[in-house]
Amino acid sequence: MAVPTSNAYYSPLQNQIVFPAGILRPPMFDLAADDAVNYGAIGVVIGHEISHGFDDQGSRFDELGRLKNWWTDEDRKAFESRATCVVDQFLLGESIGDLGGVSIAYAAFLKSLEGKLRPKDVDGFTPEQRFFISYAQSRGDSTRIEAQRLMVKTDPHPVARWRVLGPLSNFEPFYRAFGCKDGDKMVRPPEIRCKIW
């Protein structure tokens, strides 16, 4: 990728994640924004790319980039069982990355708050709510329906709307942040919620 490209990727052959400079600007990263906003945007992208090292494809490469099974049979079986939920709900590799990315970034965000004064609410939104709002805004787009149809047929990534709704509908911290209850539109019943890690 060229330096100004706004994208990121994981390379299993080099066991590395790459972030061209172009992604390190708003809405993905903003020096003037607070931690909630940056963890919700670029933090999720970082977590997403890290997750690819452990998804249905990346997990088949070892730390040196060799195509080699380094998981125990028990771990592989458990992963595949949990991944079935993601297949049933949306797409596999990229959706595992999205779900993992939100989980990793949110845990990192909460860790960043330890030992500090709690950040103030902004515009009536708590730091936790702003994390999720930032995530949704960084993934949101207004792709025409024709382009979405093409994307569904040719791109391993879900369309932007489902990259937000899919992971968050499985994520209990999102429910807590917004006071969601069983039966609400974004809340999946506990028995069908996807949790990979």
ABEGO torsion letter per residue (X at the ends): XBAABBBBBBBAAAGBBBBBAAAABOAABBAABBAAAAAABAAAAAAAAAAAAABAAAAABBAAGBBBBABBAAAAAAAAAAAAAAAAABBBAAAAAAAAAAAAAAAAAAAAABGBBBBBBBGGBBAAAAAAAAAAAAABBBBBAAAAAAAAAABABBBAAAAAAAAAAABAAAAAAAGBBBGBAABBBAAABBBAX
